[in-house]
Amino acid sequence: MDDALSNLLNIIALNKSGDRSFLGQSSGHDEFGLFGGHQLAQGIAAAYQMVSSDRIMNSIHALFLRPGNGSQAIHYEVESIRDGRSFAQRRVRAMQEDRNIFELTASFQSLESSELIISPDFPAGVEAPELLPTFAECIERVGPIFGEEWSTSERPVEYRIAHAPWAPTGPSGKGGIDFWFKAKRRLDDDAAVHAAVIAYMSDDCVSDTLLIPFNRTWGTEGTMCVSLDHSMWFHRPARADEWIYVEQWPSTAHGSRGLAHARMWQDGQLIASVAQEALLRF
């Protein structure tokens, strides 16, 4: 069994501590604080526990309010905003030391069939993941540009780099980082787990694309790149244990803030869209 994936699944498996409250594991160390994807995954897991099983998540909108402490547990409280016939909304608040560090609003939809479909074309010229280098192979080529510990840490997913400034192919035509990922082993048929893992990976490096025009990474000395918020729309059902292609690009930057976008694809279908704003200072 893969240790990194098992650790992620344990992070998603919250402990119920009250009628609408849950306790989540932290990362176990405080060197880098709490990864935003960690909070997204746990927020989704908490929200899913407070809706009926016939609902599927259609969107999340999250705010990163304060740096989290990676050595302390996280308390999650879930508030019911609305329960309609078609949609339900939940608000999730994450607390450490009685301080609000993160908030997430999640929307759920009852399963519904429709012939109203728009299906954009999958990006042209994308190589199959099996033909592309792993993250570790790319880092071995250029060195630990993100810091030694992070660069060499084990990942919970198989990770293949299609485009990046530090990959043989260079950045994408949109100036971003594109990659394939899938969980390292088969997961249970639990929609909450798949949504949580996909959201976890949606925060892996989307804001990093904002540094590419400045020839920087977040490991560059004197560079600050901090996520402020994160929005995600789930367009179609998807599995985190089957290959997902992620294309990312920087959209704009001004006033020390930058906006990055991403699209996620599986089997040629657009499964999710992502937008993230980040604080940039250097």
Buried (B, 14 or more C-beta within 10 A) or exposed (E): EBEEBEBBBEBBBBEEBEEBBBBBBBBEEBEEBBBBBBBBBBBBBBBBBBBEEEBBBBBBBBBBBBEBBBEEEBBBBBEEEEEEEEBBBBBBBBBBEEEEBBBBBBBBBBEEEEEEEEEEEBBEEBEEBEEBBBBBEBBEEEEEBBBEEBBEEEBBBBBBBBBBBBBEBEBBEBBBBBBBBBBBEEBEEEBBBBBBBBBBBBBBBBBBBBBBEEEBBBBBEEBEBBBBBBBBBBBBEBBBBEBBBBBBBBBEBEEEBBBBBBBBBBEEBBBBBBBBBBBBEE
